[in-house]
């Protein structure tokens, strides 16, 4: 057998069949590891997760990912299709708890606000003020955001949080007007036809979502105005009510869901129709 001369190297060439088999083996081992990890984490979540709010939230998200819940009817589009390939946004106070919108939802909201540049906006459901702060931070100078929540003694926020505490005492607070009341009985008349953008994220029961959606449709100015809903595809009440608008807006606007989020978006294209009964 001839040996290589000193200083020379040999290259071992394995048959392609052996290389494919080795690659398949590595992929199988990797998948087995992923499978075992998923099983153990799921068992832990489905047992220990019952006793913590965060665990219960993850269980709900897992159930949704596996097909539980409402079947959304809106077409899903990429966020880029709505805002374009480039849009600069500000993400403020991104310390997100289980009671806030998810980060991916917050990015979508901020992107749409930044692209649409509304001078006037309205939020139904302030909570601790995370979305209000971010919306205000992405509105143009001189923009004004009104945000409505149940009064503090009825708000029921967790961990002794206060309504709107995220924007209180910061410079952006001057762009935000805090309102108190129950959206089911609140008089929105002074805001009719005055809003460029409305974000609906209050009570998620179907009758409340229908009421808030009707209020949003009356508050927007008309063509070019935007309505956003949170928890579309996740909460049954939100999904059912927004889906009712699908046929209504087939010619009068663009109603879509944003891929990877729980956000539904309506961009008005003509006269604002009445909410279907």
N, C-alpha and C positions, 0 to 999 in steps of 0.2 A: 504494500500500500504506500502510495507516495504521500509524504508529509509536506505541508506548506513550508516554504523557505522562511528563515527567520525574518521577522518584520512584516510578513504577509498575514492576512486574515482570511478566514473562510466564512461564508454565509450559509447557515442551515436553512434550507427551503423545505417547509412542511407542505404536504399535499393540501390542496384547497379543501378537500373533504374533512381533514383533521382540523383545519382552522375553523370551518363552519361548525363542527361539533363542539370545539372548545368555546366558541362564542355563544352557542346555544346553551352550553352548560353554565357559563357565567351568567347569562340572562336568567336562566332557571333558578340559580342560587339567589340572585338579586330579587327576583319576584317572590321566592319563598320567604326571604327576609321581610319584604314589604307586606306580604300576606300575614305573617305571624305578628308583625308590629300592629297591623290594622286590627287583627282579632283581639290582641291583648288590650289595646287602647280602647276598642269599642266595648269590651266587657267591663273595663274600668269605668268608662263613661256611663254605661247603662246601669251601673250599680251605684258607685260613689257619686256620680253626677246628679243623682236625684236630690241630694241634700243641699246643693248649692245653686244659687241663681245662675251663675255662669255655666254650670254643668247642664242645667235644664235648657238654657239657651242653645248650647251646642247640640243637645239631643234634638231640639226642634229643627235646627239647621240640618242635622244629619237626616232626619225624617223627610224634610223638604227635598234634599239632594237625592233621596231614594224614591221620590215620586209621590210622597204624601201631600195632600192638600189640593188646592184649586189648580185647575188646568188653564194656564194663561192662554188667551186667544190672540193677543197682540203680536205683531211681527217684532222680532228682536233685531236690533241694529247695533253696530259698533258705535261707541261714543264719538269716534272720529267722524262718522257720517253726519253727526249733528253739529259738531263744533269745528270741524276741519282738522288738518294734520297737526297744527300747532296752536296752542292757546296757553298763555301764561296765567297761572292761578296762584293764590295765596292760601295756604292751609294753616289755620290758626287754632291753637288749643287742641292739638290732635291727641290728647290724652282721652281715649274713647272708652267708655264703659258699656256694659251690656244694654243700658237704657238709651244709648245714643245711636245714631245711624252708624253703619259700618264705615270704615275708612274708604273702601271702594265706592260706596254710595256718596260719601262726602266729596270725594274727588269729582264724581260725575256732576253733583249739584254745583260745586264751585266752577267747574268748566263751563256749564251752561250759563250760569250767571255772568261769568267773565265774558263769554262770547256774545250774549244778548245785551249786556250793559244796560240793565233796566234802571231807569231813574226812580221808579216806584215799584215796590214789591210788598207782598203780604204773605205772612206765614201763619198757618193755623196749627197751633201746637208748639209752644215755646220750649217746654221742658226746662232743662238747665241752661239753655241758650247757646249750645254749641253750633247748631246750624244757623241760627240768627247771626252770631258773630262772624261765621265764615261767609255767609251771604253778603253781609254788610261790607266785609273786607274785600269782596270781589266786585262790588258795585262801583260805578264811577263816582268821582267827587261830586258832592251835592245830592247823591242818591239818598232815598229815605225808605227804610224797611219798617213796616208795622207788623208786630207779632202778637198773636192772641193766645192766651192760656187761661185755664180755670184759675180763680183767685187762689192765693197762697194757702188758705185754710182748706181748700178742696183739691189742691194739685196732686197730692199723694206721691210726691217725688221720693225716691229711696235715699237712705243714708243722710237724712236731714238736709238734703240739697234744697236750694232756694230757686224759685222761678227766675230764669235769666241770669243766674249768678256768673255765668261765663263771660258776659259782656259788661257787667257792672263795674264801673270804675276804670275802664280802659278808654282810650281816645275814640274808638269806633262807636262807643255808646251814643255819641251825639247823632249818629245816623239811624238809631233804632228807637222806635216808639213802642213801649210795652203797653199792651191792652189786656184787660182782664174781663172774663165773661165766659159763658157756656156757648159754644158755637151753635148749638141747637136752637138757642133763643136769642142770640146776639143780633143786633140790628146793623147790618153791613151797608145800609142804604147810602151813607155818605162816601163809601168807597166804590160805588157802582161806576163802571167804566173808567176807573182811574188808575188801574194797575197794569204794569208791563209784565209782571211775573207774579204768580201765586204758587206757594208750596203748601201742599195739603199733607199734614202728618199729625192729625189729632186722634180722636177716638176711632178705633178701627172696626167697630160694628158697622154692618152694612147700612143701616138707617142713618148713622152719623156720617159715614163717608158720602152717602148720597146727598145729605144736607150740605156738607162742606163743599162737595163738588158743585152743587148748584150755586152756592155762594161764590165760589171761585169763577164760574162761568159768567156771573153777573159783574164781578169786579174787574175782569180784564177789559182792556180798551177795545180789542178787536184784532184785525190782521197783524200778524207778527208777535202778538202776545204769547206768553208761555205759561202752561200749568204743569206742575210736577206733583206726582204722588209718590210717597214712600211706602214700602212694604208691598208693592205690586208683585204678585207671584209667590208671596210668602203668607200674607194674611188673606183669608178667604173673603172677608167683607170688602177689602180694598179691590181685590182682583175682580170680584163679581160686578161691582159698580163701574169700575173703569172699563171692563169689557163691554158693558152695555153701550158705551159711547162709540164703540168701534165702527159700526155701520153708519152712525150719525156723521162721523167725520171723514168718511171715505172720500168725499168731494170737498169738504169745507175746511180741511186742515190735515195735519200729519200727526197721528197718534201711534206711538211706538213704545216698546220697552227697550231699555238699554242693556246690552249684553253684559253678563257678569255682575249685575246689580239688581236691587229691588226697586228700581226707579222706573216709573212710566212717565212719558213726556208727551204733551200735546202742544204743537205749534199751530196757532190759528192761521187759517188762510183766507177766511172770508167772514161773513156775519156770524156772530156767536149764536148757536142754536140752543134751544131749551133742553134741559136735562130730560132724557127719556124716562117715562114713568114705569 
